[in-house]
Amino acid sequence: MNGQTDSIRYLGKRLSMSRYRHISRGFTLVELMVAVTIIGLLLSIVLPNYMESVRRGHRSDGMDALTAAAQKMEVAKARTGAYPATLAEANISATSADEFYGNLTIAAPTAACPLASCYTLQIDGQNGQENSNVTAYRLHSTGRKEQLRGTDWEDGWK
């Protein structure tokens, strides 16, 4: 630079710094709009997948609550010889650990399934989970599993 602070040499030519001081140091509106559009597109793809993943996690917690309740029912039967008539008798909580599933109930005994020899547990979605495509789960003492999709009970937990 040869002692001069207001000029530089570029490819053998002397360039004055004063010519380049008007260059702004920000984004243009077009660049900003492109960035916002890209972020919007990415969110429209990623967010639904993320939300479904969260719902699946909550459904898993509901299934875990039913499985834990079934284990406690079996322990109670081993102690007393019959399945308990209430959740309290088996020391079972009516909600899942994360409280996205609740209203855990023991179905009323029927002639085909008297409480002494079998049971059906059901847990329903709550706290937003009732808006999911699976809104409730059932677990029978025989091991049969069902899920409520819309208004129809389907076999299995998916």
TAURMO-V198644 format. One record per residue. N is the residue number from 1. SS is DSSP state (H for helix, E for strand, L for the rest). PHI is phi as a letter, one per 20 degrees, with the letter a starting at -180 (NA if undefined). PSI is psi in whole degrees, -180 to 180 (none if undefined). Layout:
BEGIN
[[N:SS:PHI:PSI] [N:SS:PHI:PSI]]
END
This chain:
BEGIN
[[1:L:NA:-11] [2:L:l:38] [3:L:n:-6] [4:L:e:129] [5:L:e:-11] [6:L:d:10] [7:E:b:155] [8:E:c:162] [9:E:d:132] [10:E:c:118] [11:L:l:43] [12:L:n:0] [13:E:d:146] [14:E:e:124] [15:E:d:133] [16:E:e:133] [17:H:f:-25] [18:H:f:-25] [19:H:f:-25] [20:H:d:7] [21:L:f:-16] [22:L:e:-2] [23:L:f:126] [24:L:e:159] [25:L:d:50] [26:L:b:-168] [27:L:d:147] [28:L:e:164] [29:H:f:-37] [30:H:f:-45] [31:H:f:-41] [32:H:f:-42] [33:H:f:-37] [34:H:f:-44] [35:H:f:-43] [36:H:f:-40] [37:H:f:-44] [38:H:f:-45] [39:H:f:-41] [40:H:f:-42] [41:H:f:-44] [42:H:f:-43] [43:H:f:-37] [44:H:f:-22] [45:H:e:-44] [46:H:f:-41] [47:H:f:-46] [48:H:f:-39] [49:H:f:-40] [50:H:f:-45] [51:H:f:-39] [52:H:f:-37] [53:H:f:-41] [54:H:f:-43] [55:H:f:-41] [56:H:f:-39] [57:H:f:-42] [58:H:f:-39] [59:H:f:-39] [60:H:f:-39] [61:H:f:-37] [62:H:f:-42] [63:H:f:-40] [64:H:f:-40] [65:H:f:-41] [66:H:f:-43] [67:H:f:-42] [68:H:f:-40] [69:H:f:-40] [70:H:f:-39] [71:H:f:-42] [72:H:f:-34] [73:H:f:-42] [74:H:f:-39] [75:H:f:-43] [76:H:f:-39] [77:H:f:-38] [78:H:f:-34] [79:H:f:-40] [80:H:d:-16] [81:L:n:-6] [82:L:b:156] [83:L:f:143] [84:L:f:151] [85:L:e:-21] [86:L:c:160] [87:L:f:-37] [88:H:f:-36] [89:H:f:-28] [90:H:d:6] [91:L:l:50] [92:L:d:133] [93:L:f:146] [94:L:e:-4] [95:L:c:157] [96:L:f:167] [97:L:g:-38] [98:L:e:-1] [99:L:m:21] [100:L:e:-13] [101:E:c:140] [102:E:b:-166] [103:E:l:43] [104:E:f:127] [105:E:c:157] [106:E:d:124] [107:L:f:149] [108:L:f:138] [109:L:f:149] [110:L:c:174] [111:L:f:-36] [112:L:f:-24] [113:L:c:76] [114:L:f:147] [115:L:f:-24] [116:L:f:-30] [117:L:c:-10] [118:L:b:168] [119:L:b:164] [120:E:c:122] [121:E:d:143] [122:E:c:140] [123:E:c:138] [124:E:d:153] [125:E:f:149] [126:L:b:173] [127:L:l:46] [128:L:n:-24] [129:H:f:-20] [130:H:f:-13] [131:H:e:-1] [132:L:f:169] [133:L:f:-19] [134:E:d:117] [135:E:d:-11] [136:E:b:158] [137:E:c:150] [138:E:c:147] [139:E:c:124] [140:E:e:156] [141:L:f:-21] [142:L:f:-8] [143:L:n:-7] [144:L:f:134] [145:E:d:140] [146:E:c:154] [147:E:c:147] [148:E:e:112] [149:E:d:113] [150:L:m:-114] [151:L:d:5] [152:E:d:135] [153:E:e:130] [154:E:d:148] [155:E:f:145] [156:L:n:159] [157:L:d:124] [158:L:d:none]]
END
